[in-house]
Amino acid sequence: PARLSEGAQMFANRLQKNFKQLGKWARREKVDCYRVYDADMPEYALAVDLYHDWVHVQEYAAPRSIDPDKAQARLLDALSAIPQALGVDQQRVVLKRRERQTGTRQYERQATEGRFQEVSEGGVKLLVNLTDYLDTGLFLDHRPMRLRIQREAAGKRFLNLFCYTATASVHAAKGGARSTTSVDLSKTYLDWARRNLSLNGFSERNRLEQGDVMAWLENAQDSYDLIFIDPPTFSNSKRMEGVFDVQRDHVQLLDLAMARLAPGGVLYFSNNFRKFQLDEHLATRYAVEEISAQTLDPDFARNNRIHRAWQLRLR
């Protein structure tokens, strides 16, 4: 192991402290993947996530005012500290850079290793890929929401919009959902979703639909008892008409989805756009409750702006 610089040692100390505290919670809750560090020290602007015995590091792009050489030196410091602090092989540390994504870059492959690994959460097995895309196939901050869906799904018809790799649908199926329907525009993610479902022995009564969510909802006829919507901040895929913008389009999205909600049902809506404001007129049509604080586990308690979440019911 390299001898750490003073800064790297401070970073390592913070990492070890977090790891010790969160590790106890993770073992107790049988959580396999969790966030250990999220830019706790401003000069080390990284998110560090443990995926079983691998570490996924995301570097937040430094502001223009920061000297690039200094930023690079700090990154190398952090990368030398992580294996020592967390007791992992440095070959199992994956680094990515998070920047503001534009156009279709948000969906581009980062690599083509095709290496999937199994992780577990709430009694289900899920596949993650730490190298090939910016995101890993599992949004760690939504863990409490997935577990809530699992608890509430028994006997219900579940609809998962912008389903990504359909991890919430796997949880719903595990919880005894009567059926699950998962909609996404990406064939890649739906193939991944199919693998997630079959890994847990689920295939029957679990529909995967490729399509633009807005267009799909406009043509939908069925009713659902439990709906989950976690849209991207924006999307401009070649397969859809126009551009989806969560701030501009969320009222239309929620109205369309609430039209498919069965009496007595519940819709969960979340998103991670930092400046998002829920349209106040929605509360005149539906019973709306913000539940953001209930949807954060201890590993995201330090960053309570990671996402916001609401529960909607028919009046």
C-alpha positions in Angstrom: 0.0 0.0 0.0 1.2 3.5 -0.8 1.9 5.9 2.0 -0.9 8.3 2.1 -0.5 12.1 1.9 -1.9 14.2 4.7 -5.1 15.0 2.7 -5.6 11.4 1.7 -5.2 10.2 5.3 -7.9 12.7 6.4 -10.2 11.3 3.6 -9.4 7.7 4.6 -10.2 8.5 8.2 -13.6 9.9 7.2 -14.3 6.9 5.0 -13.4 4.5 7.8 -15.6 6.3 10.3 -18.6 6.2 7.9 -17.9 2.6 7.0 -17.8 1.6 10.6 -21.1 3.3 11.4 -23.0 2.3 8.3 -21.6 -1.2 8.2 -23.4 -2.0 11.5 -26.7 -0.8 10.0 -26.1 -2.6 6.7 -25.4 -5.9 8.4 -28.4 -5.6 10.6 -30.7 -4.7 7.7 -29.0 -7.2 5.3 -28.1 -4.4 2.9 -25.5 -5.5 0.3 -25.0 -2.2 -1.4 -24.9 1.3 0.1 -23.3 4.7 -0.1 -20.4 5.1 2.3 -19.4 8.7 1.4 -21.0 11.6 -0.5 -18.8 14.7 -0.8 -18.7 14.9 3.0 -15.4 16.9 2.6 -15.9 19.5 -0.1 -12.3 19.1 -1.4 -13.0 15.4 -2.1 -16.1 15.7 -4.2 -16.9 12.1 -4.7 -19.7 9.6 -4.1 -18.4 6.2 -2.9 -20.7 3.3 -3.0 -20.1 -0.3 -1.9 -21.5 -3.1 -4.0 -20.8 -6.2 -1.9 -17.0 -6.4 -2.4 -16.7 -3.9 -5.2 -16.5 -0.1 -4.8 -18.1 2.3 -7.3 -16.7 5.8 -7.2 -18.3 8.8 -9.0 -16.3 12.0 -9.2 -18.4 15.1 -9.3 -16.9 17.4 -12.0 -15.0 20.3 -10.3 -16.2 23.8 -10.8 -14.2 25.9 -13.3 -12.7 27.9 -10.5 -10.8 24.9 -9.3 -7.3 24.3 -10.7 -7.6 21.0 -12.8 -4.2 19.8 -11.6 -5.3 20.2 -7.9 -8.5 18.4 -8.6 -6.6 15.5 -10.3 -4.2 15.3 -7.4 -7.0 15.0 -4.9 -8.7 12.4 -7.0 -5.5 10.3 -7.1 -5.2 10.8 -3.3 -8.7 9.5 -2.8 -8.2 6.5 -5.1 -5.0 5.5 -3.1 -7.0 5.8 0.2 -10.1 3.9 -0.8 -8.7 0.3 -1.0 -6.9 0.8 2.4 -9.9 2.4 4.1 -12.5 -0.1 2.9 -10.3 -3.2 2.8 -11.0 -3.9 -0.9 -8.7 -4.9 -3.7 -7.8 -1.9 -5.8 -8.7 -3.9 -8.9 -12.3 -3.8 -7.6 -12.6 0.0 -7.6 -14.5 1.5 -10.5 -14.2 5.2 -11.2 -16.7 7.3 -13.2 -17.1 11.1 -13.6 -20.6 12.6 -13.2 -21.1 15.8 -15.2 -24.2 17.5 -16.4 -25.5 15.2 -19.2 -26.7 16.7 -22.4 -28.5 15.3 -25.4 -28.3 11.5 -25.7 -25.0 11.4 -23.7 -27.0 10.4 -20.6 -27.7 7.0 -22.1 -24.3 6.3 -23.8 -22.3 3.3 -22.8 -19.1 4.0 -20.9 -17.5 0.6 -21.7 -18.5 -2.8 -23.1 -17.3 -5.2 -20.5 -20.7 -6.8 -20.1 -19.8 -7.9 -16.6 -22.9 -8.2 -14.4 -22.8 -9.2 -10.8 -25.5 -10.3 -8.4 -26.4 -8.3 -5.3 -29.2 -8.8 -2.8 -31.7 -6.5 -1.2 -34.8 -7.2 0.8 -34.8 -10.9 -0.1 -34.4 -10.3 -3.9 -31.4 -10.7 -6.2 -30.6 -8.0 -8.6 -28.0 -7.6 -11.4 -25.7 -4.6 -11.4 -23.1 -3.5 -14.0 -20.5 -1.2 -12.5 -18.5 -0.5 -15.7 -20.6 -0.1 -18.8 -23.0 2.7 -18.0 -23.0 5.9 -15.9 -25.6 4.3 -13.6 -25.3 0.7 -12.3 -28.8 -0.6 -12.8 -29.7 0.0 -9.2 -30.5 3.4 -7.7 -29.3 3.0 -4.1 -31.3 6.0 -2.8 -34.6 4.4 -3.7 -34.0 1.3 -1.5 -36.7 2.4 1.1 -39.2 3.0 -1.7 -38.6 -0.4 -3.2 -39.0 -2.1 0.2 -42.2 -0.1 0.8 -43.6 -1.3 -2.6 -42.7 -4.9 -1.6 -44.5 -4.5 1.7 -47.6 -3.0 0.1 -47.8 -5.1 -3.1 -49.7 -8.3 -2.0 -52.6 -9.0 -4.3 -52.2 -5.7 -6.2 -51.8 -4.8 -9.8 -48.5 -2.9 -9.9 -47.5 -0.4 -12.6 -43.9 0.8 -12.9 -43.4 3.7 -15.3 -39.9 4.8 -16.5 -39.1 1.4 -15.0 -35.3 1.4 -15.8 -34.1 -2.2 -14.9 -37.5 -2.9 -13.1 -36.0 -3.4 -9.7 -39.2 -2.1 -8.1 -41.2 -4.6 -10.1 -39.0 -7.4 -8.8 -39.8 -6.2 -5.2 -43.5 -6.0 -6.0 -43.5 -9.5 -7.4 -41.6 -10.7 -4.3 -44.3 -9.0 -2.1 -47.0 -11.0 -3.8 -48.3 -8.6 -6.5 -51.2 -10.1 -8.5 -49.4 -8.7 -11.6 -46.7 -6.2 -12.6 -46.4 -4.0 -15.7 -43.1 -2.2 -16.4 -42.8 0.4 -19.1 -39.6 1.9 -20.5 -38.3 3.2 -23.8 -35.0 1.4 -23.6 -34.7 -2.1 -25.0 -31.4 -2.5 -23.2 -33.0 -1.8 -19.8 -36.0 -4.0 -20.5 -33.7 -6.9 -21.3 -31.9 -6.2 -18.0 -35.3 -6.1 -16.3 -36.2 -9.5 -17.8 -33.0 -10.9 -16.4 -33.8 -9.4 -13.0 -37.2 -10.9 -12.9 -36.1 -14.4 -14.1 -33.2 -14.4 -11.6 -35.9 -14.4 -8.9 -38.1 -17.0 -10.6 -40.6 -14.4 -11.9 -41.8 -14.4 -15.5 -45.6 -15.1 -15.6 -47.8 -12.1 -14.7 -44.9 -9.7 -15.2 -45.3 -7.7 -18.4 -42.5 -5.6 -19.9 -43.6 -2.9 -22.3 -41.3 -0.9 -24.5 -42.7 2.6 -25.2 -42.7 6.3 -24.5 -44.5 6.5 -21.1 -46.7 9.5 -22.0 -47.9 7.9 -25.3 -48.3 4.5 -23.5 -50.5 6.1 -20.8 -52.7 7.9 -23.3 -53.5 4.5 -24.9 -53.8 2.5 -21.6 -57.1 1.0 -20.6 -56.2 -1.1 -17.5 -56.5 -0.1 -13.9 -53.7 -0.5 -11.3 -53.8 -0.5 -7.5 -50.2 0.5 -6.9 -48.2 2.8 -9.3 -44.6 3.9 -9.1 -43.2 6.7 -11.3 -39.5 7.8 -11.1 -39.0 9.8 -14.3 -35.7 11.2 -15.5 -35.2 15.0 -15.2 -35.3 15.1 -19.0 -35.3 12.7 -21.9 -34.9 13.2 -25.6 -34.5 9.7 -27.0 -34.7 9.2 -30.8 -37.6 6.8 -30.1 -40.0 9.4 -28.6 -41.6 12.5 -30.1 -40.4 15.7 -28.5 -38.6 16.0 -25.2 -39.7 15.0 -21.7 -39.0 17.6 -19.1 -40.1 16.6 -15.5 -40.7 20.1 -14.3 -42.8 21.1 -17.3 -44.5 17.8 -17.9 -45.2 16.3 -14.5 -48.8 17.5 -14.2 -49.8 15.9 -17.5 -47.8 12.7 -16.5 -49.5 12.5 -13.1 -53.0 13.2 -14.5 -52.6 10.5 -17.1 -51.3 8.0 -14.4 -54.0 8.9 -11.9 -56.6 8.1 -14.5 -55.3 4.5 -14.4 -55.3 4.3 -10.6 -58.0 2.1 -9.1 -60.2 3.4 -6.3 -58.4 3.0 -3.0 -55.1 2.7 -4.8 -51.9 4.7 -4.3 -49.4 6.3 -6.6 -45.8 7.0 -5.6 -44.0 9.7 -7.5 -40.3 10.7 -7.1 -37.6 12.5 -8.9 -34.1 13.8 -8.3 -34.2 17.1 -10.1 -32.8 19.4 -7.4 -34.9 22.5 -8.3 -38.2 20.5 -8.8 -41.4 22.1 -7.5 -44.6 20.0 -7.5 -47.5 21.9 -9.0 -49.7 23.1 -6.1 -52.9 22.7 -8.1 -52.5 18.9 -8.0 -53.6 19.0 -4.4 -57.0 20.3 -5.5 -57.6 17.2 -7.5 -55.9 14.5 -5.4 -54.9 13.8 -1.8 -51.1 14.6 -2.0 -48.6 14.0 0.7 -44.8 14.6 0.5 -43.0 11.5 2.0 -39.4 12.4 1.1 -38.1 12.0 4.7 -39.6 8.5 4.9 -37.8 7.4 1.8 -34.2 8.0 2.9 -32.1 5.4 4.6 -29.1 6.3 6.9 -26.6 6.1 4.0 -28.4 9.0 2.3 -29.3 11.0 5.5 -26.4 13.3 4.9 -27.7 14.3 1.5 -31.4 14.8 2.0 -31.8 16.5 -1.4 -30.9 13.3 -3.3 -34.5 12.9 -4.3 -38.0 14.0 -3.3 -41.1 11.7 -3.2 -44.9 12.1 -2.9 -47.8 9.8 -2.3 -51.0 10.5 -4.3 -54.5 9.1 -3.8 -57.8 9.7 -5.5 -60.1 12.0 -3.4 
